[in-house]
Amino acid sequence: MMPRDNMSSLVQRLARQALATFRGHAAAETKAFLENQSRLRGLLAQVKAADLKIVPRYAESSVTSHSLGPPVTYMHICETDDFSMGVFLLKHGTSIPLHDHPGMYGMLKVLYGKVRISCFDRLDTSPESASGGQQFSPPLLPFQKSSLKASLLRSVGEYTEESPPCVLSPHRDNIHQIEAVDGPTAFLDILAPPYDPDDGRDCHYYKVLQPGSEGADKSAEGQVEQTHVWLMEIPQPSEFWCGGEPYPGPKVSL
């Protein structure tokens, strides 16, 4: 039997609420689903690094940061057919490149440090009909045009441990990039259902072709005006890979 302190830990309650929320993949956003999702969001907002027995890391030297080990590591906490939960740790000056979550929900909560998250929505437009006479620099090769995705840059925001969770759904903010800002950072991540290439949920990477994030007007809150952009699917960037490390916090039983 699991020790009482583990059974009542915040991460245990979080995992059980995630299971209740996403059981059966929650294909329809019913009233019950939305209520459970709200409860999950409320629990996630409470999580601190200390709840997971994670000690915040300080800025590494440039040699340590970029020459030794992976730029990003992952602490696995638990996974079922319905959701996965773990912690991503980013070194100073690194990022998780622009990527999608096909048919998936997601929530992340910063544990320490600061991240900048750029969120995109995919638009239901075919590359041929939407691009028209659009010219790109450098020009695209014919086979690359099928990899174009008409998209909307919805927001660019910075998150710290004091910020509420960042939430994505299958159709909103589903494509995003996460950058470490001003030093190392870590965040707790819940995905539902988990990535599974055999079930049509592989991770795809993109680059922005149409200028948007640099040229958009910023508001006082640091957000950007929604901007139409073009994304092109690319292989996983060579400078990005993710290693693993042990999770030191309370165990989870489901």
N, C-alpha and C positions, 0 to 999 in steps of 0.2 A: 504494500500500500504506500502511496506517495505521502511524504511528511506533510503535516497540517500546514506549515508555512508555505509549501509549494502549492497546495490545493487552494489556498486563499490568496495567492499572489496576484498582483494586477495583471501580469502577463498571462496567467492561467485563465482569469476571468475574460481577458481580451480574446484569447483563443476560442473559448467556448461561445462567446458572443459572435465571433466571426463565423464559427460553424453554424450557429443558429441563423445568421443572416444569409449565408451563401449556400446552405444545404440544397442540393439539387441544382446548383449553379444559378439559382434565382433568375431564371430566364425572363419572367414577367415582373415588372416593377409594381407589385401589388402594394396595398396599404400596409400589410404586415411586413413586407420587405423594407419599405421605406422607414417604418418605425424601428425595425431591427438595425437598419443601416445608421439611423440617427443615434441609437444607443451605442453602437460600435464606435462611431465618430466621437461620442462623448467620452468613452473609456480611453480611446487612443489619445485624446487631447491631454489626458492626465499623465501619460507615461513620461518618465524622466530616465536619463542614463543610469541613475542609481538603482532604479527598479529592475534593470537587467544586469546589474553588477558590472557595468561598463564604465571604465575610467576614461574621461576625455583625454585626447591626445593633443600634444602641442605641435607647433609647426616644425617640420623637419628641415634640415639643410637641403639645398637643391640637389646635392649629390645623393643623399639618402632618399629623398623623395622620388627622384626620377630614375635612379640607376639600380636600386635594389628592390626586387620584388614587384608584384603587380600594383598598378595604380589604384585599383579598387579591390576590396576584399568583401566577403559575405559570410555572416554568421547564421547558419541554419538553426531555426528554432523548432519549427514543426511544419508538416505538410500533410494534407489529406487530398482526396480527389476533388474537393470543393474549394480549397484555398491553401495558400502557402504564407508563411510568416518568417521573417528574418531581418537581419540588420546589415545594411550596406555601409562600409567605411571608405571614405574617399580621402586620399592624401592631398596635401596642399597643391593647388594648381592643376588638379585633375578634374575629369568630368565623366559622366555616363552619357555617351553620344545620343543624338536624336534617334529615338526608337519607338516602336508601337507595342500595343497590348491587344491583339486581335480578339474581339468578343469578351474582353475582360474588364472587371472592375478593379480599382486600386485605391489604396490610401497610404500615405506616408507621413510620418511625424519626425521632425528633426530632434535628435537627442543632444547634440552639442554642435557648436560651430554654426556656419551659415551656408545655405545653398541658394543658388539662383535657378529657378525652374521656368523654362520656356514651354508653353503649352500650345498645341495645334489641334484643330479639328480637320478631318478629311472631308472634302466636299464631294457630293455625288455627281461628278462630272467626268466624262471620258476625256483622256488626254487629247485625242484628236479634235473633238468638237470645241474644247475649252481653250486650247493653246492657240488655235487659229494661226495668225501670222507672228506670234510671239517669237522673238529672237533671244537666244541665250548666248552668254559669253563664258567659255568658248562654245561654238555651235555644237548642238547635239548630233550624234550619229543616229541614223535611222532606227537602229535597234534600241537605243536608249529612250526613245519617245514613249514606248510602252511602259517604262518604269516611272513615268511622271505621275504625280498625285497633286491635283488641285486641292489646296488646303487653306485654312484660315488660322493665322497667328492670333490666338485669343488673348494671351497674356504673357507677361514676363514679370515674375515677382521674386522677392527674396524672403526666405523663411529661416527662422531661428527656433530654438527650443521653446520660446515664448509664443510662437505662432500656432494657429490652429492647424489641423491636418490638411494636407493637400489631397484632393479627391479627384479621381478620374472614373469615367464610365465607358462602356463600349462605343459611345457616340460623342462624348464630350471630353475634351482635354486628353484624348487617348494617345496622342503622340507627344512625347516631351523629351527635353534634354535637361540634365541635372548637373550643375557645376558647383564645385567647392569654391567658396568665396572667402578670401582673407585667412586661409589656413585650413587644417584638416576638419572634417565634418563627418557625422554619422546620422543615419535615419533608420527608423523602424519601418518596414515595408510589408504591406499585406496585399496579395494579389489573388483574385478569385474569378474563375478557376486558375490554377497554376498554368504556366507555359507547358505545352505538350504538342510538339510538332506532328505527332501521329493523329492528333485530334484537331488539326488546323490552327493551332495556336503557337506558331513559331515566332521568334522575335526578328523583326526586320529593321534595318538601319537606313537612315535617310540623310541627305544634305539639302540645304536650302539653295535653290537656284535663283528665284526671284527675290531681289533685295526687299527686306521688310523689317527685320529686327533691328538693323542698324539705322534705317532711315525713318522709322516710325516716330511720331511725336510722343513724348513721355508726359504723363500726368504728374501731379504733385505726389501721388502715392507710389510712384515708380512703375506704374503699369504702362502698357503701350496701347494705343488705339488698335482695334482689330484690323488686321491687314491681310489681304489675299496674297498668298505666296505659292510658289511651285516647289514641291519636294521631289527628289529623285531617289529611288531605292538604290542603295550601295551595299557592297560587302561590309562585314564588320570591320571598322577601322583598325589598322594594324597597331596603332598606339594604345588601343584599349583592350584589356583583358581583365578578367575577374578571378582572383584566387579565393581560397577558403581559409577560415580560421575558427577555432573552437568558440562556441557560445558559452559564456561564463555564468549566465543567470539562472533563475529558477527553472526547473524542468516543467514541461507541459504534458499533460495526459488528456487524451480525447477518446 
